[in-house]
Amino acid sequence: MGKLKVALLSGGISSEREVSLHSGEQVYEALDKDKYDIQRYDPKTDLLRLIKDAAQIDIALIILHGPYGEDGTVQGLLDLLHIPYQGSGVLGSSLAMNKAATKQMFEKAGIPTPPYIIYNRNDILDAGACAKQLGLPLVVKPVVGGSSVGMSIVRSVSNLQGAVDKAFEFDSSVIVEAYIDGIELTGGVIGNRELEAFPIIEIIPDKAHDFFDYEAKYTAGVSQEICPARIDEELTLQAQTYAKKSHQALFCRGYSRTDMILRDREIYVLETNTIPGMTATSLLPQAAQVGGLNFTRLLDRLIELGMEES
């Protein structure tokens, strides 16, 4: 059997373009060149070439983050081109990218998530009423986006409008959410019909950071990531269960990573990433490594799962 022809997509046009390019570079280096004939495409410049080459492509690896890559847009194009790909389809991708839709699906599935209010660009913000309903501090972030871009933690009513205005720079809708002060956890799962949960990771941002923000995520040494997390077996199982339930509630496929907060033995689910960071030291590959799956083999498995669903 000849090599599989893999289209590696990275870059794109979202605010997370540079993260995507970096991930794409590391994925390319980790892929087994004895198994795969890899062609690289940047959706910012190479969509016409991708369409032209479609008939010769066996599978695509989508290493894109944020709008126009992780939100179902590229997935829909690949469906039209009859190119299989790893991870979630249009429905799961678009649901998980939209934090308002994610919250609604979590609530319907009985998954605990912090209370919240959604504001659209033309809504009038009553900062005092918002703080009274949700309490302080508050988390403010764009409804659509990733990597904590446009996100703030607000500790006083007077700062809420500025944080909302900042989030509106990145999307036309904003979510204001009760801040849960606790231990940051994240849990990855892999599989199509049968899901396997990876070990849970505990995230400790540097004291200079209020939360696991863009700089804390992507600057080496700024955050400490502990895998397995320093929680007992009961809490570990609960976190892994919520990661699986979140994946299923959002109609995800292939793999995902769900972010959570632990406070007083209660776990709150924040959001699910359908294309988590994919450098060798990113959170999901770290957890896979601890679970016995190195980066190269993880990519093999994702390709296998994508082909299985085609």
N, C-alpha and C positions, 0 to 999 in steps of 0.2 A: 504494500500500500504506500502511495506517495505521501508527501508532506501535505498537511492541511494548509490551505491558503487563508491566512488570518489578516483581516483589516483592523489595524490598531488605530483607534480614533482618540485623539487628545488635542487639547487647545481650546477651540471654540471661541465664543464671543461673550461669555459671562464674566462677572467680576472675579471669578475663580480661575480664570484662564491660566495664570502662571502656575497655580497648584496643579492643574490638569496636565500641563506640559511636563512638569517635574515628575509627576506620577507616571505619565506615559513613557518617559525616558527610562525609568527604573523597571517598568513592566517589560519594555523591549529588551533590556539587558537580561532580565530573569527568564524570559521565555526560552524554551528548549529549541535551538535552531535546527536540531536534528529531526524534530517533529513538525516544525511549522515554517512555512514560507511567509514572512511577515511583510506586509506593505503598510506604510504609515500614512494617515490622512488627518489633516487639521480642518475641521468643518468650517473654519473661518475662510479658508482659501480653496479647499479641495473637494467640495461637494460634487461638482460636475465630474471630476475624475472618479470619485467613488461611484456615482451613478453609471458612468461608462464602464467601470470594471466589475459591476455587480455580478454578472453571470459567472465570473471566474473566482468569486469569493465564497469560501466555505462557511466562515463565521466571522463576526465582528467582535472585537473587544472594545467596549465603550468605556474609556477612561476620561469621562467628562464630568464636570461638577457644575451645579447651579442651573439656572434657566438655559434653555436651548440645548441641553445635553442630558441632564438628569431628570428632566420634567416630562419626559414622554415624547418630546419633539423629534429627536433623532431616532428614537425607537419606532415611531410611526413611519418615518422615512425608510428605515431598514425593513419594516414589515411590507411596505409597498414594493420594495426591491427584492423581497423574498430572501433576505440575508438573515440567518439566525444570529443571535447575540446572547451574551451572558446577562443574567440578571433580569430585573422586572420589565414587563411590557409597558404599554402606554398607560393603562389604568393604574397599576401600582406605582409607576414612576410619577404620574401627575398627582395622585393622591398624597404620596409621601412628601412631595416638594411643597405642597400647599399646607401650611401649618393649621389653617382653619379647618380644612377638610380632614386633616390628620386627627385633630382634637375630636371632631364629631365622630369619626370612626372608632377612636379609642373609647369614647364615652358609650357608644352603642355596644361595644364588645365587653364592657365592664372593666376596662383597663384604667387604673387610677392615674389621673393627670392633673396638674395644678389648674385651679380656676383661672378664667381669662375673659377678656373683652376684645372684640374685633372692631377696629375703626377704619373707615374708608376715608379717602382723601378729603371729601367735602363735609365730613362729619365735624360737628363742633365738640371739642374735647372739654369736658368738665373735670379738670384734674382732681379737685377735691372729692367729687362724687366717686370717681374712679378709685382713688386711694381708699376711700371709706368702704367701698364694696370689696376690694381685693386685699387691702392692707398694704403696708410698706415693709420692706422694699418691693419694687416691681421690676420685672424683666420686660423690656420693650424690644421688639424685633420685627423686621419685614415679614409679611405672611409668606412670601415666596423668596427663597434664598438659602444659602448654606454657609458653612465655615464661620458662622457668627458675624458675618458682614452686616454692618448697620445695627448691631445689637448693643444695648446699654442696660446697666442696672441703675435704677433710680431709687434714691434713699430719701428724697424729700419731694413734696408736692410741687415746689417751685421749679424743679428740674424736669418734670414730666413732659411738658410741652416741647422743650428742646430735644428730648430723647425721641419723642414721636416724630418731630420734624426731621430728625436725622434718619430715622427708619424709612420715612416717606421718600427720601432720596433714592431708595433702592426698590421700592414697590409702591403700588397705589393703595395697598391695604397693610395695616399694621396690627400686630397682636400685642396686647398688654396682659401680662401673666403674673400671677402671684409668685414671688420669689421664695423658693424652698431652700433653706440653709441646711446643707447636709453634705454627704459624701457623694461625689460624682462617680457614676459607674457607666460602663458601656458594655453591651453584650452583642456578639455577632452570631449569626446563624447561617447555615449553608444547607442547600438541598432544594428539591422541587416538591414532590409530594411528601417525602419523609424528611423532616428537618433535624439537623444536628446542631446543638448549641456549643459554641466555643467557650473556653474559660472566660469568666468575667474580668474586666480590667477596671482598676481603681485609678482615677485621675486626680492628681494633686497639683493644681496650678501654682506657680510661684506666687509668693505673698504680694508681689507688686501688681498682680492681676486679680480683679474681682471674680473672674470666671474664666473658663477655658475659651478665651477669645482667639481671634485670628492669629495674633502674635504668639500667644501661648501654644496654639496648635502647631505652628510651622517654624518656630525658632528653636533650634536645637538647645536642649538643656534648660528651657524655661519652665517646662512642666515635668513632673515625675509621673510615670505610668507604671503601675504595679500589677503584674499578672502572674498568678491568679490574685484577685482582689482579697484584701485582708478582712473578709467577712466569713461567717460560719456557713456550714453546709446548708442549713435551712434557707438562709438569705440568698445564697448562691443559686440554689434550685429555684427560688422565687424569681430572681432576676432573669435566669435563663428561660423560665416559663413565660415571663412577660415579653422577653425578646421574641420568642416564637409566636406568642399571641398577637403581638404588634405586627409582625411580618404577615401573619395570616389576615388580620383585620384590614390591612391595607392592600391585600391582593398582590403581595410581593412574590417574587420568583427568584430562584437561584441562590441569592444571598442577600443579607442586609445587616446593618448594625444599628442597634437601638440605644439611645442615650437616656439615662435614668438618674434620679437623685434618691439617696437613702437618708431618711431622717427618722430617728426613734423607731427603728425596725419597720418603718413603712417605706415602701418603694413607690416613687412617682415616675411615670414615663413621660419624657419630654418630646422626643421625636424619633423618627426612623430614617436612616440614610440608605438609599437604594444603591448608590455607588459610593461607598466609603473610600476614604483616602487609600491609595494603592501604591505607596512606596514600601520598601521592605520593612521600614520601621513604623509605618502607620499602624493605627490601633487594630484593625481587623487582621492584617497579616501577623502582627505580634501575637494576638490571641490564637491564631491558627498554628503558629510555630509552637507555642506552649502546648497546644492540643495535638501536636505530632505531625503537622502539615507545613513543610517549609514553603517559602514564597513561590518557588518554581512549581511545586506540586499543587499549591493552592490555585495557581493560574490554570494548570492542567485540569483541575477539578471543575473550575468555572466554565472552561471551554466544553468539557464533557456534559455538564448540566445544560448548557446552552444548546448543544447539538441534540441532546435528549428531548428537548421541548420543541424542536423544529419539525 
